[in-house]
């Protein structure tokens, strides 16, 4: 094998080449073959190896369309380094319009995987050994889970060793906010970080939808991060928007079962004690007022009016400098 040749799924991709690679994964019940489809783009000049993945939850589709646009974007014709794009990691869930694998496991809790383990564990093992092993950086694209929505945001671990580098990388994406988020056991992010590879997790919009503002923000963000990594030439005009840091996020939970009515828009700045929602009864009677217990920004919310006591209603991002948030968020579309 020649020097600098990339080997993925048995395919050798040399600098300056671009190709599609199909990673074989377990067949369906009727023995129909299945695969993970990749677009691999290699520049002539050396540089970082960036993996952009979407639909690790099979119903989170904004990232899939964003990946399609990245594949077709003219910026990809003259890059330094390598970009590997996987529009649909969980093809089983995608085909079933489901977040999960056929055995109801969450692929994002199966990493780093095992070649003889469960279906999810086998998939995770393939992703780590065929793709991540080559990578210097990863961007994984998510939406809110079913019937929940999020404003565009970057989640990463901004504490401890490497926090400064991670903040700079997150800021380069240009989402409205970046939120500190601890890694979860068995997650893709945990496995990637354990390999010493910086990873950004994007959240935006809701499942089972194509949402144009979210899709555009992903494409812009990936291009922006690629420029920051030196993979693309600097933009002629600096259009990158600032990204504010939330040190924590916390869900406001329903104090009473009933019919939920959100009184604020997604992305609204709220102050401690402010009315943000009401819960009504079958005849429209007020059962409970919901007030925010702290200053922050509504970064996510449930979309289902029927709620049970204790259910998460509104996700609030907590920021150190609340006074600059309102003007900052006006510059974003979501």
RAVENUR-V677417 format. One record per run of one state. SS is the DSSP state (H for helix, E for strand, C for the rest). FROM is the first residue (numbers start at 1). LEN is the number of residues. If there is no record, write none. Layout:
ss:SS from:FROM len:LEN
ss:SS from:FROM len:LEN
//
This chain:
ss:C from:1 len:5
ss:E from:6 len:3
ss:C from:9 len:2
ss:E from:11 len:3
ss:C from:14 len:4
ss:E from:18 len:8
ss:C from:26 len:8
ss:E from:34 len:9
ss:C from:43 len:2
ss:E from:45 len:10
ss:C from:55 len:7
ss:H from:62 len:11
ss:C from:73 len:1
ss:H from:74 len:4
ss:C from:78 len:2
ss:E from:80 len:7
ss:C from:87 len:4
ss:H from:91 len:5
ss:C from:96 len:11
ss:H from:107 len:3
ss:C from:110 len:9
ss:H from:119 len:12
ss:C from:131 len:1
ss:H from:132 len:3
ss:C from:135 len:2
ss:E from:137 len:6
ss:C from:143 len:5
ss:E from:148 len:9
ss:C from:157 len:6
ss:H from:163 len:11
ss:C from:174 len:3
ss:E from:177 len:4
ss:C from:181 len:7
ss:H from:188 len:7
ss:C from:195 len:3
ss:E from:198 len:9
ss:C from:207 len:5
ss:H from:212 len:17
ss:C from:229 len:15
ss:E from:244 len:10
ss:C from:254 len:4
ss:E from:258 len:5
ss:C from:263 len:6
ss:E from:269 len:2
ss:C from:271 len:4
ss:E from:275 len:6
ss:C from:281 len:5
ss:E from:286 len:6
ss:C from:292 len:4
ss:E from:296 len:7
ss:C from:303 len:3
ss:E from:306 len:2
ss:C from:308 len:4
ss:E from:312 len:8
ss:C from:320 len:2
ss:H from:322 len:8
ss:C from:330 len:5
//
